[in-house]
Amino acid sequence: MDYQKRYQPGDEGLRFQDLTYVGNFKGMPPVPDGLLGDRMMKERAKSKVLQKVGKEDVLKDQFTIDELNDLNNYLAWNIWDVLVMRATEGASGMIPRQEYEILAFMQEFYRWPEILRMTTDEIGAQGVIDIGASARTQIGTKVNCVHDWCIGAVGFGMGRCGLLALEVIQPDDYVEESNDILKFMQRVLWGKRQDGWLLNSQDSYRCLIHEKPLLDKLASQIERFEDGSPQHDALIRFNAAAELLSFLDHYDCRLGLGDTGPYPLPNGNLLIIRDLFTNEEAFEWSDVCDHENIPHCYTIVLEINPKTMGLDEIRVNDISTTFSRPKNYIPYVEGAAVFVREKWNTPMEEVYQVPIKDLEKRLADIQQATFKLYSKLSRQSRRTLITNGFYVYYIDMILPHLRLAGTYDKACSDYNFWEMDQRVSNYYYDITKRGFAQAVVPQKIFSGEGYLPFGEKANLRRSKYFWG
């Protein structure tokens, strides 16, 4: 089948968008999206950090300047690759997403380094690798594509980009802190994948992390149906409603969703495993979900027939989202199974299946919780909406890793995890000036112009020593 050609060496893949990327490569041919773009970015790297790396590389304490710059450049392209197609998500009629995002980016770059360093000191580099590896035998875990990617792409990449655009830091500031963030990201991702790659885009947009016993168990519980059947329609309605609630509970952002796959099945079909985090207990507004007995996560296992679909390419990108050509795979879902994880720390042996025939009652509960959440958010002030969205990004992106490391409580008590940095609080009044949040930052992020490289002579131990 055509989609399998995408996994052949040298295949350039399809183009999912007409735009191209330049970033820090002015005067060179622009870079497209997809498989060809990934290959070009790897070829332009000065180090081997974008190739398959071994454990000895991952355990090293820090990256070199060339490695930092190669990661910076690749993440900038990767951000463009995944976000340009989803750029409209940055504007919401109710929640000021662009404002809360840029504030969170900058807070993350300032605050995460010491918290991630403390966590690494507590559990060791191997312990961080083990956090990533834990996802291989679990469903309903936030140690997933989007959270792990966000550590480096958002906390380092976009955070540094925003501060450079605001002109409050210089390109050679915070080199050591940048290393702390990117090393944590590398270790988690390497431990999760265990194939030498870090990102899905480096492996033809595949996230094949789950181990065979888990996959076999999930596949064995799939209920089969035909397009248009009552079971198919019930499953699609439930998926849409749970996805909406997971999106809204995370203040209109993608941290509530997580796809892995596509896993090939013996019958030639493909499996997508989708986690929908419908109730995050860390957020005080999730009380409306508690009132309706909404669990932490619903996991929906989808079996797709690529032959009847005429599948040309399928991508599970690094923000945990499945894209395909043709675009609509819903009519070709031939079977599914739904599982429940009640709390984030519910043991896997207590995760249970819900038959499709029993989804209707749960759908009503999800719709009621969604209505209550919309009602709550509609009464909040602009400042409250921005503050809460800020916490979703800043807290939730590393929350699953701190939970598993056992350092969340220490981060709160000893490192003021839930406090807003005074500098960032002051930036609240700057981001609305001269179109900074609405125009300047998106242009810098989406074009790649804002991800300035570290200087060749930058000191690996450099922090920021001068304000002026």
N, C-alpha and C positions, 0 to 999 in steps of 0.2 A: 504494500500500500504506500501511497505517496508520502504520508507523514513519516514513515520509517526511513525515507531517504534523508531526512533531516539529521539522522544520527550517523550518517556516513561521513568519514573523514573528507574534508574539503567542501562539503555542501554549504552553500551560502544562505540557505533558508529563504523564506518569503519576506517581503517588506510589509510590515503592519502599519506603517505610516510613511508619508511622503517627505517629512522633514528630515534634515540631517544635522549632525552635531560637529562643532568645531572645538569649543573649550580652550584648552591651553595649546592647541596645535594649529595656531594661525600660520597661514602660508602652506599648509599641507592639505591634501584632499580631505573633504569632510567625511565624517563617519556616519554610516546608516545605523538603523536599529537591528536587533536580532543577531543571528549567528554570525553574519559577516562583520557586524560592528564589534562583537566580542573578539573575533579573530584579529581585527585591525588594532584594537586596543592592546591586546596581548603582544602583538608584533612591535608596537611602539614603546613598550616598557624597557627601561634601562636595566632592571634587575629581573630576578626569576620569581618574584613574589606572586605574580599572576599565573604561574605555572602550577602544576601539582606540587604541593609541598609535603615534606615528611614531618614526623613528630619532632625530630630534633630541631627543625626550623620553628615549629610552633612553640616549643619550650624556651626558645631564646628570649631574653629579657626585653629586647627592644628591636625595632626595625632600624635600618640605615636610612639616611636622607633619601637616597634613590628609591628605596622600598616605600617610604612614606609618600613620596611624590607619585610613584606608580599606583599605589592604592588610592591616593587622592584623585588622580586622573581617571582611574577606572570607575571609582564610585560616582564621580561626577557624570560620566557617560551613562552609567547604570541608572542613576537617578533620572536623567533625561529620558532614557529608554523606557522606564516603567511609568513615569509620571506624566509625560506629555499626553499620553492617551487617556489619562485620568485627570487632566488639569481642571476640568469643570468641577471636580469634587472640592476644589479649594474655595468655592464660593457657595455659601448657604444663605437661604432666605431668612433663617432664624438665628444661626450660630455664626459669629464672626470668626471663621476658621483661619483665614490668613493672618489675622491679628494674633490669635492665640498660638498659632504655629510658630511664627517668627520669634515670639517671646520664649516659647519653650525651647526652640533650637538653641538660642543663646544661653539660656539657663543650663541646658544640658552640657554645653561645651565648658562652661565655668565650673559646674558642680560635680558632674559624673566622674572626672578623673580620680579624685581622692576617694570616692565611694567605691569605684571599681578596683582601685589599688588596694584599699582596705580589704575588700572581699577576696582578692587574689592572695593577699598576705594571710588571711584567715584559713583558706582552704588549699592554697597552692595552685600552681599553674595546672597540674593534673586534675585538681578538683574542678577548675573551670572547664576543662575538656570534658570531664564527666557530666557536668550539667548539660552540655550539648548532647552527649551520648544518651542521656535519659530519655530524650524524645523518640528514640528508635523503637522503644517498646511501649509507647503510650499513645493514646488519643486524648483529645481534650486538654492538651498542654499548651501554654503560651510560649514555651521554648520552641518557637516555630520560625518560619522564614521571615515574616515581617518584623518580629521583635528582634531577632538576632541581626538582621540587616540594618535595622534602625540604630543599633549601637554605633556602628561606624558611619553609615550613610547619613543619618540624621544628626546624631550627637556630635560627631566629628565634622562630617562634610557640610551639612546645611548650617550647623551652629557656627562653625568657623567662617563660612561664607557670609552669614548674616552679620557677624561682628566686623568682618572686613568691610562689608558694604556700608555699615554704620560708621566706619572709620574710627573704631575704638580699640582695635588691635592692628598690628602690622603682620605681614606674612611670616616673619621669623619668630613671632611670639608663640609661647605655649607649645614648644616642640615636644618637651618631655610629657606634658599632659596629653597631647595628641597620640603619642606612643601608648600611653596607658589605655586610652579608649580603644585604639585599633588592635592592640594585642588581645584585649578581652574579647573583642568581636572575633578575631581570627581563631582563638582557642575554642570558643563555643561552636562556631560554624564547622571547624575541622572535626571536632568531636562528634558533631551531629551527623555529618556526611560520611566521614571515614573513607573517602575515596581520593583524598588529596586536594580536591577543589574546595572552595569556600562558598561560592554563590551559584545559584541555579543557572544564571546566564552563562557561566563558564562550562556548564555541562549540558548544552543544548536545551536549556530551560527545563531541566528535570529536577525534581526533588524526591528522589527515590530513597528515602531515609528509613522507612519502617522495615523491620526484620521479618523474615518469611513466616515464622510461627504466628505473628500478629496478623499479617496480611491474610494468611490462610484462614484464620479464625473469623476475620471480618467478612471475607468473601463467602465463607460457608453459610453465613446468616442472611445473605441477600435474598430479598423477595423479588420475584420476577413478574413483569407486567408488560403490557403493550402501550404504545403512545395513544393517548386519548381514553385509556381505561380509567375507571374510578380510582384505582390505586395510584396510577401515574399522576392524575390531577391532584389527588390529596397530597402526595409527596411534594409536588412542585409548589402548591399553595403554602405548605408548611415551610419549605425551604425559604421562600420569599419572605414570609412573615418573620421567621427567626433571624434571617439576615438583616431585615430592617431594624429589629430590636437590638441586635448585636451592634449594628452601626450606630444607633442612637444612644445606647448606653455608653458608648465610647465617644460621645460628643461629635457625631457625624464623621468619624474617621474609620480607617480600615484596620485598626488594632483589634477589633472584635471578630475578625474573620481570618481563617487560615486554611489554605488548600495545600495538599501534598499529592505527588503523582507526576505524570500519569504512569500507573503501575500496569504492566502488561499481564493479562490473564491467559491461562492455558487455551481458552476458546477463541483467542484473538481479540477480545474486547479490552478496554482500558478501564482502570479504576481511578477515580478521584476521591480522596478522603478530605472532607470539608468540616472543619471545626467552626462552630458559631457560638461565640462567648456571649451569652444572653444575660448574664448577671455577674458583674464584677464586684465582689464584696468590699473592695478597697474604696469604692466611690460611695459617698453618702447618699447620692440621688438614686442609687440602686435599691433603696428601700421599697420603691414601687414594684420592683421585680420580686422582692421577698414577699410582699403582700399577696402576690399571685402564685407563689411557690414555684418560681422560675428557677431552674437549675443553673449552675455555673456555665455549663457547656452542653450543647447538642452537637453530636458528630453525625454527619450524613455521608454515607458511603454510596457513591454513584457509579454504576456500571454503564459505560458508553460504548456503542457499537461504531467503530471508526469506518467499517466497510460501507454500511448503509449510509453513513454520513458523508462519505467521500472525503475523509479528513486529509487535508494537505499539510497542516502544521498545527501543533498544540504546544502551548507554553504555560508552564506554571512559573510565573515570574517571582522576583525576590520580594514582592509585597504580597505574596500568598494568593495571587489572583490567577485564575485560569483564563487564557485567551485561546481562541482557535480560529482556523480558517477551514471551512465556513464558520461564521461567527456564532451561530446558534446551535448548540449541541443538545438543548433540552429535548427536542423530539426524538433523539436517539438514545435517551436514557432507557435502558431495558430492564433495569433492576436497581434496587436500593435497600439500604438498611439504616436505621436510626438508632443511635446510642446516646445514653445520658451519663454525664459526670456531674454529680450533685454539687460538689465543692472542688476548689482547685487542687486540694490535697486528698481527695477521695482515692483510695487505693484502686489500682486497675482491676483487681478481682471483684470490686464492687460496682464497676461500670456495667450498666444493664441496657438491654435492647428494648425498644418500644415498637410493637407491631404497627405497620402502616394503618391498619384499621382503627387503631387507638389514638391516632394523631389529632383527630378533630377536637377532642376536649382540650388537648394541650395547645392547639392553635387558638382556641378561644381565650385561654389564659395569656398567651403571648400577645394577642391583640389588645386585651384589656391593659396589660402592663405597658404596652406601647402608647396607648391613649393617655394613660396616667402620666407617663414620662413626658410626652408632648405637652400636656397641660402644665406640668411643673416647669418645664423649660420656658414655656411661653410667658410665664410670669417673672422670669429672672431678668435683672438689669443687664445691660451690655457688659459692664465690668464683671459681673458675676459669671456670665457666660464665657467671657474671655479667660477669667481665672480658672474656672472649672475645666475648660478645654486645655488650658496650659498644664494643669495637673495630670490630665489623661496622658498627654504626650510625655511629659517629664518623668512622671512616676511609673506609668504602665510599661514603658519601653524596656525598663530594666527590672521591674518588679518580679517577673517570674524567675529571673536569675538570682536575685537576692533572696527570694523565698527558699529556693532549693539550696542555696549556700548557707542558709541560716543566719544571714547578716542583715536582714530587713530591719529587725528591731534595733540593732546597733546603729544602722544608718539613720534611723529616726531619732534615737536618744543622744547619740554622740556626734552626729554629723548634720543634724537639723534637716533631714531629707525633705520634709514637707514645707520648709520655709522658702520663700522667694528671695533670691539674692537682691540686695539693695540696688545694685547697678541695673539689673533687669527690671526691677520695679520702676526705676526712673525712666527706662527705655519705653515704658508704656506710653509716655507722653510724646515720645519722639517718633514712634512707628507710624503715626497717622499724618505726619508732616511730609510734604512734598511727595506724596504717593508712595512712601517707603514700603509699607506692607502690601499695598495693592499693586504696585508697579515695579519698584526698584528691585526688591528681593526676588519676586517671581522671575523677572528678566535675568537677574544674575544666576539664579538657580537653574532655570530651564535652558539657558544658553550655554551654561558652563563657564561663563566669563568670570564668575565670582570665586571660583575655586583656585585661588592663586597658589602656585607651588612654593615650597620652602626653598630658600636660597641654598646653593651648593655648599656654602661654607657655614650654614646654620649649625649651631651647637646643639647636640642631642639633649643636653641637660638644660637648655634655655627654657625659662618660664616667661613671665612679663615683669620687668623691673622698673619700668618708667611709665608714668601717666602724664600726658601733656597734650 
